[in-house]
Amino acid sequence: MKEPAFLALGDSYTIGEGVPDEGRWPVQLVARLRESGIAAGAPRIVATTGWTTDELSAAMDAAALQPGYALVTLLIGVNNQYRGRPATEYREQFLALLRRAAALSGDVRRVVVVSIPDWGVTAFAEGRDRAAIGERRRRQARQDLPLEPPRVRRLERGRSAHHFVEQHADGPVVRVSVHFARFETLR
């Protein structure tokens, strides 16, 4: 029997910039699923360091992805913020990516959105005002101009049923809060 296909879409956080393959979170997720007795295929990762939402969309076009994925994850947008792009652009492009992810899985309930990490706690913020980076993220999350998928999720309530994983930066360590159904549905 063929293992369920897993597609991970994103940027450097998805591809695992600077870490060995087994250190990439999509690879770790598959390992954990398998350890739990849940069949999961090796992840197909469409991600590159520095990508913004529009660049991921173009890469998806170039990859000629076909429907049939049992699970699709989407972690994108930190570079939109890093480059100072408008939050309205992010919202529009993110929602288009979310619709594409749902089409690739055949069911929006098989889409997991992973929040944009606080890059202010990373080396990329070196020489910048780390507090201002965090404040910008909080300010935009309170506005109707979403930069974070949780805000998108609230604005789109009733239109989608994707799952959500939120990352919280506590200093240099990121902890993950999981807000989605168990993966037994992949069996």
N, C-alpha and C positions, 0 to 999 in steps of 0.2 A: 504494500500500500504506500502510495506517495505521501510524504510528509507535507503538512500544511505550509504553504509559502508565506514568507514574512518579508515585507518591504519596509525599509527604514529610510525616510526622507529627511534631509536636513542640511546642516553645515558642519563646522569643525567639532561641535559637541557630539554629533552623530557619528562622524567618521573617526573620532578619537585622535585628533591631531597630536602627534608625538607619542602615542602609546602603541604597544604591540597589538596585533589583531585581536588577541584574546582579552585585551583590556578595553575594547570598544563596548559600550553598553549594549548595543543590539546583540553582539556575540554573547555577552554575559547573560542577557535575558534568555536567549535560546538555551544556553547551558542550564540555567535555573529551571526553565520549563521542562527540559528533558530529565533533570534530576527529580522533578516532581511527578514524572511519569506521563507528561503531556508531550505528544508528538509535535515537533516544530522543525521546519526546514532551516537550513543555514540562511541567515538574513541576506537579502540583496540590499546593498547600501548604495543609495544615490545621494551623495553628500560630498561637499568640498569646503575646505576652510575658506571663509570670507563670503560665502554665498548669502545673498539677500533673497527675499521671496521671489522676485522676478527672475533671478538667475536660477533658482531651483526649478521654477516652472519651465524655463528654457531647457534645462538639463533633462527634465522629465520628457519633454518633446523629443529631444535628441535620443533618449534611451528607448523610445518607442515601447513604453510599458503597456502591457496588456492586462485586462482584468483577470481575477482568479486568485488574488492574495487573501489568505485567511486572516491576516493581520497587517495593517499599515500604520506606521507611526510617523508623526510629523512634529519636528522640533526645528523651527526656523523663525528668524526675526531679530536675533541679537545684532546681526550686522546691519539691519535696517536702522536700529537705534545707534549703533556705533558710528555709522556714516551720517547720522543726523537727518535721516529721511523722515518725511511727514508720517505721523501715526495714521492719518486717513488713508494714505497709500498702503501702509501695512495692512490695515483692516481689509481693504478691498482685495488685495492680492492674497492675504492669508485665507480669506473665505473662499476664494477661487481654488486655492490649493486644497482646502478641506473638502470641497465638492469633488475635486479630482481624486483625492484619496478615497473618498466614499465610493466613487465609481470603480476604482481599482479593486476594492474589497468586495463590492457588490452589496454592502450593508454598512451604513455609517456606524453601527454598533461595533464594527470590527476595526474602527479607527481609534487610535490613542494619540491624543495631543499631549506633548510634553512641553511644559512652560519654558519660557526664555530664562536662562540662568542670569544671575546678577554678575555681569562681567566686571563690575567695579571691584570685585574681590580677586580678580585674576591678574596675571602679569601684563595683560593687554591694557590695563588701566594705569600702568606705571607712568608717573609724571603727570597724571591727570587728577582732577579733584574727585576722589572716590566717593565722598559723601554726596557730591552733586549728582553723580551718576545714579546712585541709589535713590536720591530724592526725585530725580527726573522719572525714574521707573514708577515710584509711588504716586507722583503727581499725575502722570498719564493714566495710571490704573484707576484713579478717582474720577477722571474726566470721561466724557463720551468718546474721546479719541483713544481707542484701545491700542496699547502696545503689547499687552499680555494676552495670551489666549483665554485666561479666566474671564476677562472683560468681554472678549468676543463671544465666549460661551454664554455669558449673561445676556448680551444683546441679541443673540440668536436663539435664545431659549424657545423651545417649541418647534424650531425648524430643524434641529439636529439632535442626535442622541449619542454623539461621540463621547468617548471616555477621556479623562483628563488626569495627567500626572503633573503635580506641581513641585518645583524644586525651590528650596529655601536655602539661601546662603547664610551660613552661620560662620563668619570668618572665611577662611580658605576652604572649608569643607562644605560640600553640598549634601543636604539630606533630602530625601524624596518622600513626599506624601502621596499616597496612591488613592485616587478617586475613580476607580473603574471596576467593572465586574471581574470576577475571577476568570482566568484563561481556560477553564475547562471547556468553554465553547469551541476551542480550537480542535478538540478531539474529533 
